């Protein structure tokens, strides 16, 4: 029997909720230096540039219906001018980000998304949802469409959904660990 995806994703996020990571706790507490925000911006822009590609690939694989519509709405939100990447670039410029190549953890994060796409629609949706349900803590409207309709997806493979959500959650955690390690160095 198929299961709804949100409980699987939430279970995969246990111990890896971004808002609980020391990096985001320091951010929330106003304890990040200008240099840390510079480095973060230089890396995060790679994710911002890749997310529309990921969403478009997922939408292309879905049949017409509410799930595809939710993914397409999320994609439209990402790319409608000013796009999220354009808005983020304003932040990045403020902190002097200069277009550094992806760090090891960011490269792994981007690869986690590509891997989810290769593993199929269920894994790809779970991977995107693993990020979007957390982004909702910070910017609720970004995830509303996807989160509202995603439970309509019956998970054909619980293992694929859990693996997709877990791999992306782990990669995000590692990216933030890398940011924390840079401070210690």
C-alpha positions in Angstrom: 0.0 0.0 0.0 1.3 3.4 -1.0 2.2 5.9 1.8 2.0 9.8 1.7 5.4 11.3 1.2 5.4 14.1 3.9 5.8 11.7 6.9 8.6 9.9 5.2 10.4 13.2 4.5 9.9 14.4 8.0 11.4 11.2 9.4 14.4 11.6 7.1 14.9 15.1 8.5 15.2 14.0 12.1 18.5 15.3 13.4 19.1 17.4 10.2 16.7 20.2 10.3 18.5 23.2 8.9 17.2 25.7 11.5 18.8 23.5 14.2 22.3 23.5 12.6 24.8 25.7 14.6 25.4 27.8 11.5 21.8 28.8 11.2 21.5 29.3 14.9 24.5 31.7 14.8 22.9 33.4 11.8 19.6 33.8 13.7 21.5 35.1 16.7 23.4 37.7 14.5 26.7 36.0 15.2 28.0 35.5 11.6 30.9 37.6 10.4 30.9 39.5 7.1 33.5 37.1 5.8 31.2 34.1 6.7 28.3 35.6 4.9 30.6 36.3 1.9 31.6 32.7 1.8 28.1 31.5 2.3 26.8 33.7 -0.5 29.6 32.5 -2.8 28.4 28.9 -2.3 24.7 29.2 -1.9 24.4 30.9 -5.3 25.2 27.6 -6.9 22.2 26.0 -5.3 20.0 29.0 -6.3 21.1 28.5 -9.9 20.4 24.8 -9.9 17.0 24.6 -8.2 15.0 25.8 -11.3 16.7 23.2 -13.4 15.8 20.5 -10.8 12.2 21.7 -10.6 11.8 21.8 -14.4 13.2 18.2 -14.7 10.7 17.0 -12.1 7.8 18.7 -13.7 8.7 17.2 -17.1 8.4 13.7 -15.6 5.0 14.3 -13.9 1.6 13.7 -15.5 -0.8 16.6 -15.6 -2.4 17.1 -12.3 -2.1 18.9 -8.9 1.4 17.6 -8.1 2.8 18.8 -11.5 0.9 22.1 -11.0 2.5 22.5 -7.6 6.0 21.9 -8.9 5.4 24.2 -11.8 4.1 26.9 -9.4 7.2 26.5 -7.3 9.3 26.8 -10.5 7.4 29.9 -11.6 8.1 31.4 -8.2 11.8 30.7 -8.6 12.1 32.3 -12.0 9.6 35.0 -12.2 11.5 38.3 -12.4 13.1 39.2 -10.2 14.0 35.5 -9.9 15.2 34.1 -6.6 18.7 33.9 -8.1 18.6 37.6 -9.0 17.4 38.5 -5.5 20.1 36.3 -4.0 22.7 37.9 -6.2 21.9 41.3 -4.6 22.6 39.7 -1.2 25.8 38.1 -2.6 27.0 41.4 -4.1 26.5 43.2 -0.8 28.8 40.7 0.9 31.4 40.8 -1.9 30.8 37.3 -3.2 32.9 36.9 -6.3 31.8 33.7 -8.0 33.9 31.1 -6.3 33.7 27.5 -7.7 31.5 25.1 -5.7 33.1 23.9 -2.5 33.3 20.2 -1.8 30.2 20.2 0.3 28.3 22.4 -2.2 29.4 20.1 -5.1 28.1 17.1 -3.0 24.8 18.9 -2.4 24.3 19.6 -6.1 25.2 16.0 -6.8 22.6 14.8 -4.2 19.9 16.6 -6.2 21.2 15.2 -9.5 21.3 11.7 -8.0 17.7 12.1 -6.8 16.7 13.0 -10.3 18.4 9.9 -11.7 16.6 7.8 -9.0 13.2 8.8 -10.3 10.4 11.2 -9.6 9.6 10.0 -6.1 13.2 10.4 -4.9 13.5 13.8 -6.7 10.3 15.1 -5.1 11.4 13.9 -1.7 14.7 15.6 -2.2 13.1 18.9 -3.1 10.6 18.6 -0.3 13.4 17.9 2.2 14.6 21.4 1.5 11.3 23.1 0.9 9.6 22.0 4.1 12.5 23.5 6.0 12.5 26.7 3.9 9.0 27.1 5.0 10.3 27.9 8.5 12.0 30.9 7.0 9.9 31.8 4.0 6.5 30.0 4.2 5.2 31.1 0.9 7.9 29.5 -1.2 6.9 26.0 -0.3 3.1 26.5 0.1 2.1 25.1 -3.3 4.4 22.1 -3.2 3.7 21.3 0.5 -0.1 21.7 0.1 -0.4 19.3 -2.8 2.5 16.8 -2.2 0.5 14.5 0.0 -1.6 13.7 -3.1 1.5 11.7 -4.2 1.2 8.1 -3.3 4.7 6.9 -2.8 5.4 3.9 -5.0 8.7 3.2 -3.3 9.1 4.3 0.4 12.8 3.4 0.1 13.3 5.8 -2.8 11.4 8.6 -1.0 13.4 8.0 2.2 16.7 7.8 0.3 16.0 11.0 -1.7 15.0 13.0 1.3 17.8 11.6 3.5 20.5 12.2 0.9 19.5 15.9 0.4 19.1 16.5 4.1 22.5 15.0 4.8 24.1 17.0 2.0 22.6 20.3 3.3 23.9 19.4 6.8 27.4 18.8 5.4 27.3 22.1 3.5 26.5 23.9 6.8 29.2 21.8 8.6 31.6 23.1 6.0 30.6 26.7 6.7 31.2 26.0 10.5 34.5 24.4 9.9 35.7 27.4 7.9 35.2 29.5 11.0 37.3 27.1 13.1 40.1 27.1 10.6 
